[in-house]
Amino acid sequence: MHAQNETLIKMKKDIHPKDYRLVVFKDMSNDYAFLSKSTIHTKETIVWEDGLEYPLIKLEISHTSHPFYTGKMKLIDTAGRVDKFKSRYAKHIEKNTNS
């Protein structure tokens, strides 16, 4: 219930996209895929379980591969990022372990 002296806040009109469409999101680390609505654009497509072709968005991680949801600590090295991080901070790590 609103107080009588309280002003109502109105929602802004026409700020949300209207071009939602069905898109397949695919976790590339374990091939899990799901169909959802999105406004994201892509040139890649995939044939879904229903036989229809949908736009494809490739994910590096999803709820089926993320350690928080799986309970497993697993580093997914995409494009050498883990190695790049380790080499960049190797001096800092060595300095702290030798102290």
N, C-alpha and C positions, 0 to 999 in steps of 0.2 A: 504494500500500500504506500502511495506517495504522499508526502506532506503537502499541504495546500500551497505553501510558498516555494516549493521545489519546482524548478523548470525541467521540462522534458527535453532530452537530447535526441535530436532527429538523426537518423542514419543518412549518410551521403548517398545520393542516387548516382547510378551509372559509373561506379568506380570498379566494379568487378567484371572480368572478362565474360563474354557470352559464347565464345567459340570452343566450348568443351567438347571433347570427342574421346572415344575409347582408344586406349594406348596400352601396349604390352610393356611392362617393366621386367627386365631380365637381369638377375644377379649373375654376373659372369664368373664368380668364384665357385659356384655350385650348380649352375644352370636352372635355379628356381626362377619361375616366371609367374607373374600375375597380371590380370587385366583390370584396368581402372580408368576413370575419366581424368583427363588432363588437358591443359592448353599448350603444353610443350610441343615444339616443332622438331621434326627429324626427317631425314631422307631415307633412313633404313626402315624396312618392313619385315614382318614375320607372319607366317600362317599360324593361326591360333587353333586350339583344340576343336573349335566349332567349324573349322574349314575356311573361315574368312581371313582376309589379310588385314593386319593392323599395323600402325606405326610402332617401331621398336625403340625403346630407350634402354641402353645398357648401363647397369649399375655396377659399381665396384663392390658394394656391400649392401646387404639388406638384413631384415630381422632374422633370416635363416642362417646368416653367416657372421653376424656381429657378436663379439664375445659377451656382451651384456645379456643378450637373449639366449645364447647357446650355452653359456657357462663354461666355454672352452676358450682358453687364451691361445689364439692362433694369429700370427702376423701374416697378413696377406701382402706380399710384395708386388705392387703394381708398378711397372716401368722402373724398377730399381730404386724406388723411393726409400726403402729401408736401408739399403746399402749406402745411398747418398747421405742419409741422415747420420749413419754410423761413421762414415769417413769424415764428415764435416765436424762432428763433435768428438772425434777420437782423442785429440789432444786434451780436451777438457776432461774427458773420462779418465785418461791416463794420469793427469795431474791430480785428480781427486783420489785415485786408488793408491798413488805413491805417497801421498801425504799421511 
